[in-house]
């Protein structure tokens, strides 16, 4: 069974919940997958762009370095500097002003001259001392050892990050008479310049320990830049590390790359791109998708409701019809002009109603053909051949000389008269609890105590016989009034143990009783034809005993039944003629008097 | 050069007459890989007596096809060196070396300049116009010196006695020195192995054709 959550009184609600639930789950998971894929794509895209941005950074550094190296090479071969060095004593003041010229020519932020041992001779930057030029000396020493035409690296000049370059002063090459040193700072302006090229947030940070982490240059506001410095990983691979960082309200994809420094702990260059900016087109797409998703949900709910109504309305209609059918109205038919299962159901329902009506009609007919009790017995039990022995009171009635009378009448008139007679008699028999076993021409065979056992079956049969005699008297008066000949009958009643049950073939059965007792009843009826008996009703001793009126009845002696050695006592039932006026008014004739 | 050297030695011998029988040093100079080293200067600085004063003729460093000729020159201190311009263009010879700082401002082909080099030491010569032009003038305090040939061999003849042999080469970071006694009338052979720095002379017209792009 469905879990309680999915139990709904209305089919439409259930369909709506299931359809919407499934659709929403499918759409939502698609949406989430797309969102996640978009984000992953955006991060991967930013990552590859950041890798490119780092290359741009290095290219920019290389370009500037090469520019200054080539420039320094040109000015190092300048004659004025050689003439200065030609003098027996190097004039440092003039040298300094020469440096200013060169710095201006190259637009170099820091320009200095060193002797062959790396001692600083002159510089354009007055705050620089021989001591603070240590990084330059490092570079000179290494270049000298390796015979390099230039050397450069990152380093701190007065605690600020710089790119330092040294170029030998040749006279002539490769004879070195001194060194030129050039430095340009990696400062906020450099970062801004890089940002202009790459559209990337750029931050340079120093320090590997918490205390020394500081911002060297940045394009970010100071607080965010410090956050970048604080989050910088201590260990970095040469190609850096990418992570997603929350910076204020925005998420950034951040690339930390190492920046090796001359004789110092490495610094970091941090390049960041806003994830939200990268995702903006995807977000627009996602919004559209969300809109479509909602539209799809609304459309689906409308369709689901329509479908549910298409199903539930005919079902409700069917339910209403079922109530009617249950109440016994088989006349209604459902009109559903559709080809689908519901149409089939409606058709089947109509067939069922028709079937039920037919069964009811059959049951009705059965009640007419056989007595209602037998009909019920037949309908309730499986129809089987065979029967049971039980005590039954059998009543036989037969019209006197009806055959001769019928020969003088038209067949339809005969049938009408006979039906009129049988209808009345049958009504009386049934009123007393008798069951019409069969009509044999104008004869009636009725049972009391079968199929339903009755304790006073004999008395009922006797009472019925008396009423039948009264009814025939009434009918004769009517016939007399109609100018028709009167009827006379004889009734034989016997009580005996007989076999009751279904008899016949497998395809056609009759509920009836069989036995000597039946024959005796028939015989008793025949005995009423004997005028000497002066009675129309003869009952057997068994019946009289069962009724308990043996003494009140007129004995007719004993008769020997055919095939039986033992004689059976029989009694006549006398009918007291009732006085005419006291009789209730006879019914007016309902049928047209037959003419003959 | 060699003939000049021999001539000088002969003149010296004739002039002094003091000199006893002469001795000969044959030096073979190779680098660490065993390849012969050209233009290595082998000088014999006498330890027992003062070196005799320099004699004529003067040394010469010419400019020809925008190069100095020869690349390496050795002279005794106090010798005059002539700088003839045998080229088709002007040259501006200079030296910023401690041994002698000088310049010979632009002078025309066919002209010659001369200077006397009094201080010993290395004088690196350049041309202010042609960056690639370079020549070395080694001023030594002795008349007994020789320059290795293409086989890396140099032969110097000096009076028998004790000397400090000094080996110099443009690509040697520091001069190599050792004492030696040259016995009279004999030829002493010595092998030297030098650790040379790579040759860093710039190529003429060394600019790349691509403007620096690889």
HADDOCK unambig.tbl for C-alpha pairs under 7 A between the chains (distance, minus, plus):
assign (segid A and resid 79 and name CA) (segid B and resid 128 and name CA) 6.91 0.50 0.50
assign (segid A and resid 85 and name CA) (segid B and resid 96 and name CA) 6.43 0.50 0.50
assign (segid A and resid 86 and name CA) (segid B and resid 96 and name CA) 5.48 0.50 0.50
assign (segid A and resid 86 and name CA) (segid B and resid 101 and name CA) 5.58 0.50 0.50
assign (segid A and resid 86 and name CA) (segid B and resid 102 and name CA) 6.58 0.50 0.50
assign (segid A and resid 171 and name CA) (segid B and resid 96 and name CA) 6.65 0.50 0.50
assign (segid A and resid 171 and name CA) (segid B and resid 126 and name CA) 6.48 0.50 0.50
assign (segid A and resid 172 and name CA) (segid B and resid 126 and name CA) 5.09 0.50 0.50
assign (segid A and resid 172 and name CA) (segid B and resid 131 and name CA) 6.58 0.50 0.50
assign (segid A and resid 172 and name CA) (segid B and resid 134 and name CA) 6.36 0.50 0.50
assign (segid A and resid 173 and name CA) (segid B and resid 201 and name CA) 6.54 0.50 0.50
assign (segid A and resid 174 and name CA) (segid B and resid 200 and name CA) 5.90 0.50 0.50
assign (segid A and resid 174 and name CA) (segid B and resid 201 and name CA) 5.99 0.50 0.50
